[in-house]
Amino acid sequence: MKVRLSVLNRLSLLGLLVNEGDSTTLKILRELREELSFTSDEHVAINFQPQPDGKLIWNDDADPYKEVEFTGIREVILEKAKTQLKEMEKEGKLKLDYLSLYEVLIEGKEEKPKLEVVKKKRKNKHH
């Protein structure tokens, strides 16, 4: 299963990933964390800026989407993250930080690059 993730959702998913398991699972988890992390080129484009209140802001216009493949143990890891999101929602403890990830992973909302969204809006205005 491939999932397209925004910067926010990559950060959110990194925060939900499990931190324990057997050595094989941990090696796969390490690879997944590296794939969800950001390259130096992405850091420059995104321009992460930590705020005094601990929040992180970035350049929304440079939000690179990344498709991540979840198969085998990676899919099991993703299912654990989905379970966490479902439990948070069921208990009324889903935070705004995780809402977009919840919509993508649980509700099946597809993330689209902003350019595609703008083009669709323009087409709709002319009709």
ABEGO torsion letter per residue (X at the ends): XBBBBBAAAAAAAAAABBABEBAAAAAAAAAAAAAABBBAAAAAAAGBBBBAAGBBBBBAAABBBBBBBBBEAAAAAAAAAAAAAAAAAAAGABBAAAAAAAAAAAAGBBBBBAAAAAAAAAAAAAX
